[in-house]
Amino acid sequence: MPDRVRVFLDTSALFAGIWSASGGARMILKLGEVDAIQLLISPQVLIEVKGALHRKAPEILDLLTLLLNRSQAKVVPSPTPDAVRESLALTHHAGDAQVLAAAWQTGIDYFVTLDQEHFLDNAPLRDAMPFPIGTPGDFLAWYRERLKASP
């Protein structure tokens, strides 16, 4: 079995995992719950997802806390200003630069997002990162392959 992978969820991926009881993002939260992976989020992600849930579905704000606790998600430190500047040059979006910088300086194995414009369709950014960037489904396929390849 490979070492436990460190998976960073951006706001869109975490929101999807809270919003929908089925699907890849919720499955990632469940993998964290059984301690198969280590889930990581940044302070910026937590602020953004709370705001989005407050606007769109305040009735499930408590579910956020419950699922984060169950999935053992860890909030990583805020990024350094230098890391944010470097990330901003790649994302061209201040909020996403904060999120990417936090993930990058934490040393993650995989970055999960549903953000097409700033992450998934941004080839220069994806090429510059030392970790893969993909959707929840992309991550689950990557993780399955890792499990198959382990002795």
N, C-alpha and C positions, 0 to 999 in steps of 0.2 A: 504494500500500500504506500503510495507517495505521501510525503509530508503534507500536513494540512495546508491548503492554499489560502492565501490572503486575498479576499475579494472586496473591492471597493464598490459601493453602490452610489451612483449619483442621485440627484433629486428625482429625476424621472423614473428611474428604476425602483427606488424605494417607494415612491408614490404608487406605482403600479402594483407592487407587492402588498401594499396596505389596501388599495382600492379593490383589487380582485382576489377572491379566494382561490382562484385557479390560475394557471398560467406559469410561465417561467420565473417571473419575479417572486411570486409566492413560494415556488419550489426552492429558490435560492434561500429565502428566509427559513424554510424548513430544514435545509441542509445545515444552516447555522445552528438551528435548534438541536439537532442530533450531534453537534460538534464535529461534523464532517469537514467543514470549512470555517475559516475565521472571517466574519463579516466586519467591514470597516466603513465608517461614514465620517464626514467632517462636520465641524460645528456649522458651517455654511449650509450643508445639506440638511441638517436638522432644522435650522431656521426656515429654510425654503419650504421643506415638506410640511412643517407645521402651518406655515402661512397658506399654502395651497389647500391643505385639508380644512383649515378654518374657513376659507372662502368657498370651497366646493362641497364639503361634506363634514361640517362640524360635529355631526353625530358620531363620526368614527375616529375622532381625535384620541379617545381612550384606547382604541385598537392599535394605534401607532405605538403607544407606550408598551402595551402588552406584547406586541409582536417583536419590538426591539429587545425587550427583556428576554423573551423566549428564545430568540435567535442569537442571543449573546452578542449583539452588535456592539462594537467598541467605537467610541468617538475619538478620532485621532487629533493630535494637536493642530492648531491653526498654522498655516504655512508662513514661511518667512516672506518679507517683502520682495527679496530677490527672486524667490521661487515663483511668486505671483507675477512679477514682471516677465520672467522667462515664459511662463504659461500664457500670459496675455498676448505675447508675440505670436503664439501658435493658435489660440482660440479666437482672438479679437472680440472677446466678450468678458467683461469684468467679473461677473458672477461665476461663469464657468472657469475662468482662470483661477479663482480662489479654490474651487473644487478640485480642478486638475492638479494644482500645486500641492494641495494637501495629500492627494493620493500619491503623487510622484515622490514627494520627499518621505513618504512612509515606507516605500519599498514593497509595493503590492505585486501580486502575481497576475491579476486581471482587473480591468475597469469595466463595470457594467453600466450601460446607459441606453436610453431610448432617444436621445437627442441626435437627430440626423444632421442638422445644420452645423453645429459646433464640434461634434465628435465623430460620428459614424461616417459622414461624407467628407471629412476633412483629412485627406490623404497625407498632406505634409505633417500634420499633428500625429497621426497614427504611425507614420514612418519614424518619427522622432522619439516615440515612447519606448522604453525598455520593457513594456508589458503590452499584451493584447488589449484592444478596446472592442467591445461588442455588445450586442443585445443580450437579454437574459437567455434567450434560446441559443445564441452563439456560445455563451459561457457554458451552458449545460452540455452542449455537444463537445466543447473543449475539455470539460471536466470528465465526461464519459470516456473520451479517448485516453486521458491521463490514467484513469482507473484501469482500462483495458491493458495499457502498456506496463502497468506495475507488475513486478514479479509475484 
